[in-house]
């Protein structure tokens, strides 16, 4: 009996010693915690991989958004999804392959540009398989890059006012109908009414980019929106120099019949009376003082022509008046210093010098009417003849029905507006 009792005591004491012995506790603890430790290491190492993959996916989304925006700026009916897919594929992300998804939205579905039709959103999503972190889940990690680009104007301007402060730098009044076919307005005036329309005037354009504000916005219809607070657009012909010249080849020339005239210096102006039919040979025509006056019923035609308005004295600068009912059909040189320019006003003439291009539907200009210091009054063009006309002045006022277009690829003109699209998100 005593022996059994002593054995029980010894067993009890041994059990107590075992329970108090913590010399191998770390082994048990490590065994219990090893899944957590391994998973943590996996998360740490894979976190860097996931970040790297996100940077790659984001780069693909950025490039795809810019490319899609540029495509849209150049062609409003472009397939933006195909454009984005082609770009992301160059990064190795092919839509539909390996659960890759590329989505394009115009306007964006999220962010601060959801109402802007010129903003294009591209999202690229891939599924990244797990490595060590698969101890927690065997589901792949979804990684997404999203970018929003604002489509540039594509350099598609056809009307531009360079004055930076006045009200109504570009304006239309009365019952005038102004159609700018697939081209835009650029108004550099910061005035709250920098772009203005009144009466029953109606102006339609691709878009309008105004540094300041708009008065009479209900008179404007745009496909790609009215953009106030825009950056001023650069003068596209600011680097074109005034041609050098001397002497006079003609003085105060008036034409009443049918004639062909040659390039040269026309001092005191050139006047075409009703019934005159004048053909200009290709080249540069210098109007030194006086005025180019074309009466209703007169006809002036020429190809490869630039007419320059200037003054060798620094006063009495030449200007132009084309009256309603005149027939004018002039196109610019397609190469050389004056490529794309039909009418060129000296920058040194007084600001606000009046130019009246009021020929109406019989007035066809293939190229630029460029009078950077001029107060340009314009009424011209017809649907049938709408090819390439740029109207650029210190100010531009539409005084009659006008149709302008920007189909200028073969006319040698310089683009108006900011052609490049930009990332905005």
GIGI-V495642 format. One record per residue. N is the residue number from 1. RES is the residue in one small letter. PSI is psi in whole degrees, 0 to 359 (* if undefined). Layout:
n=N res=RES psi=PSI
n=N res=RES psi=PSI
//
This chain:
n=1 res=x psi=313
n=2 res=x psi=325
n=3 res=x psi=319
n=4 res=x psi=321
n=5 res=x psi=318
n=6 res=x psi=322
n=7 res=x psi=319
n=8 res=x psi=322
n=9 res=x psi=317
n=10 res=x psi=322
n=11 res=x psi=319
n=12 res=x psi=316
n=13 res=x psi=321
n=14 res=x psi=319
n=15 res=x psi=320
n=16 res=x psi=319
n=17 res=x psi=320
n=18 res=x psi=318
n=19 res=x psi=329
n=20 res=x psi=348
n=21 res=x psi=115
n=22 res=x psi=18
n=23 res=x psi=339
n=24 res=x psi=16
n=25 res=x psi=326
n=26 res=x psi=330
n=27 res=x psi=316
n=28 res=x psi=316
n=29 res=x psi=316
n=30 res=x psi=320
n=31 res=x psi=319
n=32 res=x psi=324
n=33 res=x psi=352
n=34 res=x psi=321
n=35 res=x psi=320
n=36 res=x psi=317
n=37 res=x psi=315
n=38 res=x psi=318
n=39 res=x psi=322
n=40 res=x psi=317
n=41 res=x psi=319
n=42 res=x psi=316
n=43 res=x psi=319
n=44 res=x psi=313
n=45 res=x psi=321
n=46 res=x psi=336
n=47 res=x psi=318
n=48 res=x psi=321
n=49 res=x psi=317
n=50 res=x psi=321
n=51 res=x psi=318
n=52 res=x psi=316
n=53 res=x psi=322
n=54 res=x psi=320
n=55 res=x psi=321
n=56 res=x psi=315
n=57 res=x psi=320
n=58 res=x psi=320
n=59 res=x psi=320
n=60 res=x psi=319
n=61 res=x psi=319
n=62 res=x psi=310
n=63 res=x psi=320
n=64 res=x psi=322
n=65 res=x psi=315
n=66 res=x psi=315
n=67 res=x psi=317
n=68 res=x psi=321
n=69 res=x psi=319
n=70 res=x psi=321
n=71 res=x psi=319
n=72 res=x psi=321
n=73 res=x psi=326
n=74 res=x psi=330
n=75 res=x psi=111
n=76 res=x psi=342
n=77 res=x psi=13
n=78 res=x psi=146
n=79 res=x psi=99
n=80 res=x psi=328
n=81 res=x psi=316
n=82 res=x psi=321
n=83 res=x psi=314
n=84 res=x psi=319
n=85 res=x psi=319
n=86 res=x psi=322
n=87 res=x psi=313
n=88 res=x psi=328
n=89 res=x psi=327
n=90 res=x psi=341
n=91 res=x psi=358
n=92 res=x psi=8
n=93 res=x psi=95
n=94 res=x psi=122
n=95 res=x psi=133
n=96 res=x psi=349
n=97 res=x psi=127
n=98 res=x psi=34
n=99 res=x psi=24
n=100 res=x psi=136
n=101 res=x psi=126
n=102 res=x psi=123
n=103 res=x psi=144
n=104 res=x psi=131
n=105 res=x psi=131
n=106 res=x psi=113
n=107 res=x psi=173
n=108 res=x psi=153
n=109 res=x psi=339
n=110 res=x psi=169
n=111 res=x psi=196
n=112 res=x psi=11
n=113 res=x psi=33
n=114 res=x psi=349
n=115 res=x psi=5
n=116 res=x psi=111
n=117 res=x psi=348
n=118 res=x psi=359
n=119 res=x psi=132
n=120 res=x psi=126
n=121 res=x psi=131
n=122 res=x psi=129
n=123 res=x psi=136
n=124 res=x psi=123
n=125 res=x psi=131
n=126 res=x psi=163
n=127 res=x psi=114
n=128 res=x psi=119
n=129 res=x psi=143
n=130 res=x psi=157
n=131 res=x psi=252
n=132 res=x psi=330
n=133 res=x psi=357
n=134 res=x psi=350
n=135 res=x psi=334
n=136 res=x psi=322
n=137 res=x psi=144
n=138 res=x psi=7
n=139 res=x psi=136
n=140 res=x psi=160
n=141 res=x psi=127
n=142 res=x psi=124
n=143 res=x psi=126
n=144 res=x psi=138
n=145 res=x psi=133
n=146 res=x psi=136
n=147 res=x psi=150
n=148 res=x psi=128
n=149 res=x psi=144
n=150 res=x psi=123
n=151 res=x psi=130
n=152 res=x psi=170
n=153 res=x psi=352
n=154 res=x psi=15
n=155 res=x psi=37
n=156 res=x psi=23
n=157 res=x psi=148
n=158 res=x psi=350
n=159 res=x psi=132
n=160 res=x psi=132
n=161 res=x psi=128
n=162 res=x psi=341
n=163 res=x psi=135
n=164 res=x psi=0
n=165 res=x psi=337
n=166 res=x psi=157
n=167 res=x psi=140
n=168 res=x psi=41
n=169 res=x psi=323
n=170 res=x psi=128
n=171 res=x psi=161
n=172 res=x psi=137
n=173 res=x psi=181
n=174 res=x psi=216
n=175 res=x psi=26
n=176 res=x psi=141
n=177 res=x psi=120
n=178 res=x psi=119
n=179 res=x psi=116
n=180 res=x psi=98
n=181 res=x psi=111
n=182 res=x psi=33
n=183 res=x psi=167
n=184 res=x psi=164
n=185 res=x psi=137
n=186 res=x psi=119
n=187 res=x psi=112
n=188 res=x psi=1
n=189 res=x psi=136
n=190 res=x psi=0
n=191 res=x psi=149
n=192 res=x psi=342
n=193 res=x psi=39
n=194 res=x psi=323
n=195 res=x psi=128
n=196 res=x psi=144
n=197 res=x psi=149
n=198 res=x psi=188
n=199 res=x psi=227
n=200 res=x psi=25
n=201 res=x psi=146
n=202 res=x psi=123
n=203 res=x psi=122
n=204 res=x psi=139
n=205 res=x psi=169
n=206 res=x psi=312
n=207 res=x psi=169
n=208 res=x psi=130
n=209 res=x psi=113
n=210 res=x psi=128
n=211 res=x psi=317
n=212 res=x psi=234
n=213 res=x psi=185
n=214 res=x psi=134
n=215 res=x psi=129
n=216 res=x psi=43
n=217 res=x psi=336
n=218 res=x psi=345
n=219 res=x psi=353
n=220 res=x psi=137
n=221 res=x psi=124
n=222 res=x psi=145
n=223 res=x psi=321
n=224 res=x psi=17
n=225 res=x psi=160
n=226 res=x psi=120
n=227 res=x psi=97
n=228 res=x psi=162
n=229 res=x psi=22
n=230 res=x psi=163
n=231 res=x psi=147
n=232 res=x psi=137
n=233 res=x psi=149
n=234 res=x psi=145
n=235 res=x psi=116
n=236 res=x psi=341
n=237 res=x psi=24
n=238 res=x psi=335
n=239 res=x psi=2
n=240 res=x psi=120
n=241 res=x psi=158
n=242 res=x psi=134
n=243 res=x psi=149
n=244 res=x psi=149
n=245 res=x psi=168
n=246 res=x psi=154
n=247 res=x psi=188
n=248 res=x psi=132
n=249 res=x psi=336
n=250 res=x psi=147
n=251 res=x psi=123
n=252 res=x psi=52
n=253 res=x psi=129
n=254 res=x psi=132
n=255 res=x psi=131
n=256 res=x psi=352
n=257 res=x psi=205
n=258 res=x psi=123
n=259 res=x psi=154
n=260 res=x psi=128
n=261 res=x psi=159
n=262 res=x psi=159
n=263 res=x psi=151
n=264 res=x psi=195
n=265 res=x psi=121
n=266 res=x psi=100
n=267 res=x psi=138
n=268 res=x psi=2
n=269 res=x psi=176
n=270 res=x psi=126
n=271 res=x psi=129
n=272 res=x psi=115
n=273 res=x psi=166
n=274 res=x psi=134
n=275 res=x psi=346
n=276 res=x psi=140
n=277 res=x psi=107
n=278 res=x psi=132
n=279 res=x psi=127
n=280 res=x psi=127
n=281 res=x psi=156
n=282 res=x psi=142
n=283 res=x psi=191
n=284 res=x psi=129
n=285 res=x psi=118
n=286 res=x psi=119
n=287 res=x psi=104
n=288 res=x psi=97
n=289 res=x psi=169
n=290 res=x psi=212
n=291 res=x psi=147
n=292 res=x psi=115
n=293 res=x psi=124
n=294 res=x psi=114
n=295 res=x psi=157
n=296 res=x psi=135
n=297 res=x psi=352
n=298 res=x psi=157
n=299 res=x psi=132
n=300 res=x psi=123
n=301 res=x psi=157
n=302 res=x psi=149
n=303 res=x psi=137
n=304 res=x psi=39
n=305 res=x psi=138
n=306 res=x psi=126
n=307 res=x psi=122
n=308 res=x psi=134
n=309 res=x psi=119
n=310 res=x psi=190
n=311 res=x psi=127
n=312 res=x psi=345
n=313 res=x psi=348
n=314 res=x psi=11
n=315 res=x psi=170
n=316 res=x psi=51
n=317 res=x psi=145
n=318 res=x psi=151
n=319 res=x psi=194
n=320 res=x psi=145
n=321 res=x psi=114
n=322 res=x psi=115
n=323 res=x psi=158
n=324 res=x psi=141
n=325 res=x psi=351
n=326 res=x psi=151
n=327 res=x psi=117
n=328 res=x psi=124
n=329 res=x psi=96
n=330 res=x psi=140
n=331 res=x psi=151
n=332 res=x psi=163
n=333 res=x psi=148
n=334 res=x psi=358
n=335 res=x psi=169
n=336 res=x psi=183
n=337 res=x psi=323
n=338 res=x psi=27
n=339 res=x psi=132
n=340 res=x psi=354
n=341 res=x psi=121
n=342 res=x psi=311
n=343 res=x psi=130
n=344 res=x psi=116
n=345 res=x psi=133
n=346 res=x psi=130
n=347 res=x psi=340
n=348 res=x psi=353
n=349 res=x psi=156
n=350 res=x psi=136
n=351 res=x psi=132
n=352 res=x psi=5
n=353 res=x psi=130
n=354 res=x psi=131
n=355 res=x psi=127
n=356 res=x psi=105
n=357 res=x psi=82
n=358 res=x psi=31
n=359 res=x psi=349
n=360 res=x psi=210
n=361 res=x psi=340
n=362 res=x psi=2
n=363 res=x psi=109
n=364 res=x psi=119
n=365 res=x psi=119
n=366 res=x psi=85
n=367 res=x psi=208
n=368 res=x psi=136
n=369 res=x psi=103
n=370 res=x psi=101
n=371 res=x psi=79
n=372 res=x psi=340
n=373 res=x psi=3
n=374 res=x psi=149
n=375 res=x psi=100
n=376 res=x psi=120
n=377 res=x psi=131
n=378 res=x psi=135
n=379 res=x psi=110
n=380 res=x psi=166
n=381 res=x psi=154
n=382 res=x psi=158
n=383 res=x psi=317
n=384 res=x psi=335
n=385 res=x psi=13
n=386 res=x psi=100
n=387 res=x psi=287
n=388 res=x psi=108
n=389 res=x psi=125
n=390 res=x psi=133
n=391 res=x psi=112
n=392 res=x psi=122
n=393 res=x psi=173
n=394 res=x psi=315
n=395 res=x psi=155
n=396 res=x psi=125
n=397 res=x psi=123
n=398 res=x psi=119
n=399 res=x psi=5
n=400 res=x psi=175
n=401 res=x psi=137
n=402 res=x psi=145
n=403 res=x psi=120
n=404 res=x psi=152
n=405 res=x psi=168
n=406 res=x psi=37
n=407 res=x psi=71
n=408 res=x psi=11
n=409 res=x psi=334
n=410 res=x psi=15
n=411 res=x psi=354
n=412 res=x psi=9
n=413 res=x psi=163
n=414 res=x psi=137
n=415 res=x psi=145
n=416 res=x psi=127
n=417 res=x psi=172
n=418 res=x psi=111
n=419 res=x psi=334
n=420 res=x psi=138
n=421 res=x psi=158
n=422 res=x psi=146
n=423 res=x psi=132
n=424 res=x psi=348
n=425 res=x psi=*
//
